[in-house]
Amino acid sequence: MGCCYSSSKRTRTPGYEESTVLASQTPCEYHDPSLNVTVSEVEALHELFKKLSNSIIEDNLIHREEFQLALFRNRNKKNLFADRIFDLFDVKRNGVIEFGEFVQSLGIFHPNAPLEDKITFAFRLYDLRQTGFIEREELKEMVLALLHESDLELSDDMIESIVDKTFSDADINGDGKIDQEEWKAFVSKHPSLIKNMTLPYLKDITLAFPSFVVRTEIEESDM
């Protein structure tokens, strides 16, 4: 799984660390070192990062609009999930995603990343107001976002029924909010909730940005 990494000089991307360092700092480090994210995977991610981070503003930083453009081919389209993922990737909370943040955040999607880390990431995704709990209104917002992205139209009564049933199943102690332990138990019963938290190979993260990658490849082939 090894890969020779050239130490020759290159233009440094802001937040860029050596590939060997980033490979060792992903969530997979908690496992057998032989299963770590490889240097070659980091290098592959750097190529993707360069495309994403220069699609609108050429500064080697991923801005929110560039993230939206990569996902939806429209930088002005608002999406709750994209906003939440961007915010979680933006570890420094400075409004942009640097390469180090990009790789280390994506490490959670690696097949060797601990399941508990994936569950925690998904919990943070749903915890819209960052209170440490998932409240009913937050769950409803996520359900509505899912329905919107799936182009599914349900009556208000049906949506309320789905939210009520889901929330009551997850809120084991009935205190009106879902804590991390309740979330973990709920996910264990419904593993499909985190099925998108694993990619067969980390470099296959390009699958998460299909419209951007396809468009880029078409544009490059026309040149």
N, C-alpha and C positions, 0 to 999 in steps of 0.2 A: 504493500500500500504506500510505500515511501515515494518520495518525489524529490529530485534534486532541485534546489532553489537557487537561482542565480542571485548573487549579491551585487550585481552590476548596478550602477546608478540609474535611477529612473525618476521621473517627475512624481513627487510624493502627493498622494491624495490626502486631504486633511483628515486627520484621525486614522491614518494608515499606519499599522504596525507591521513588523515582519510577518510573513505568512506563517512561519513556524511558531511564532508567539500566539497569533490569533488561533491557529489550529489547536493549540494546547489549552486555550482559555474558553472553549465552548462547553456547554453542559455535559458533553460526552466525556470530559475528563474524569468524571466520577466512576467511570467504568474501566475495564482493562485498557491500558494505554494503547494497545494495538487496535482498539476500536475507535480511537479519537477521529475527529474530523481531520481529513488529510490535508496536507499542504496543497495538493493539486486541486482539491475542492475549494480551498480559499482563493487560489489563483483564478479558478473559473468564476467564482463569485465576484472577483475584482473586475473581470471583463464586463459582467452584467451591471455591476455598480457604475462603471464608467458611462455606460449607455444611459442608465436611468438618471444619473446625476448631472448629465449635460444636455438633457433633452429640451430644456427651456432656458435655464441659466447655466452657463458654462463655468461652474466653479467647483466641480467635483464634490458637491454636497447635494443630497436629495431633499428638495423642498416639497412641501405638502402638495403643491400643484403638480409636480413631477410624479409624485406617488399616485395621484389621481389619474394622471395621463397614462401611466403605465398600466393601471388596472382597467380603465374604462375608455381609453382613447379620447377622453374629454376631461380637461383639467378643471372644468367648472362643475362637474357632476359631484354632488355631495353623497357620501355614503357613510353610514354610522360605523360599519365595520372597518372600512379603510381609515377613517379618522382615528378609531381606537388603536388599530395596529400601528399607525404612524406614531401616535403618542407613546405607545409602549416601546417602540424602537428608538424613539428620541430620548434616550436615557438621560442625557444632560439637560433636557428640557430647554433647548435653545432654538427650537423651531426648525431644525434641520437634522438629517440623519447622516452621520459621518460613517466612513467605511468600517471602522472598528465596531461601532454600534450595529451596523448592518449585519456583519458576520456573526457577532456574538448573540444578537437577537434571533437570527435565523437558525442558530445552533439548536434551538428548541424544537425545530422541525426535523432534525436529524433522527433517523430510525434508532440510533443508539442513545439518544437523550432519555433521561429517566422519565418514566410515565408520570411520576408525581410533579415534575417540572412542567410537563405539558398541561396537566390538570390545573396547576396554579396559574399558568399563563392564560388559559381559557377563563378562569375565574376573574382574573384582572380585566379581561376583555369585556366581560359582562358587568363588572363593577364600575359602571359609567361615572359615578360621582366620587369614586375612590374613597369610599367610607370603610372598606374592609368587609362589606356585606353586599349581597345582591338583593335589592328591594323589588317589590312587585312592579312598580312603575318602570324600573330599569329592564326587567324581564320583558315587559310589554313592548318597550321601545325596540328591543332586539328582535322580538317576534315580528313586529311591524316592518322592521328593516329587512328581515329574511323574506317575508311575503312580498315586499316591494321588489327585491332583487330577483325573485322567482316569478314575478309577474302574476302572482296568485291574488285573486280578489275574493275575500271572505266577508261575510256580514259582520257588523260590529258585535253582535251577540255571539257568533262563532269564535271570534278572536278573544272575547272576554272569557269564554268557556275554556279555550285552550290555555290561556294564561292562568286562569284559576286552577285548573287541574294540574298543570305543570308546577305551579308555585306550591300548591298544597302538598304535592308528592315530595318536593325537595325540602320544604320547610318542616323538618321532622319534629322540632320542639314547639312549633306553632307560635313563635314569637314575632312573626310578621317580617322576617328577613332570613336570608340564606347565608350561613357562615361557611367558612372554608371546609370544615369537616362535613357539613351537610352536603355541600357541593361535591365533595369527593365521593360520598356515598351515592349521590344521585347519578354521577357520571359512571360509577361502577355498574349501575343498573342499566344505564343508557350510554354505552361506549361510543355510539355514533356521534355523540356531541363533540368528541375530539378526534374524529376520524381524519379530519383535514390538518391535524397537528403533526402528521408524519409524512415525509416525502421519502421515497425509496433511496434516493441519493441527494445529499445536500445541494449539489450543483444543479439538480433538477428543479430548483426554486424558480427557474425560468417558466415552469408550468403555472406559477402563480401570477405571472405577468404575460399571459399569452398575446393579448392584443398589441402590447408594446413590442414584444420580441418579433412577432410575425410581421408587423408593420416595418420594423427596422430592417429585417432581412429582405423584405420586398424592395424597400428604398435602396438598400445597398446593392441589390442585384441589378437595379436599373441604372446604376452609376457607370 
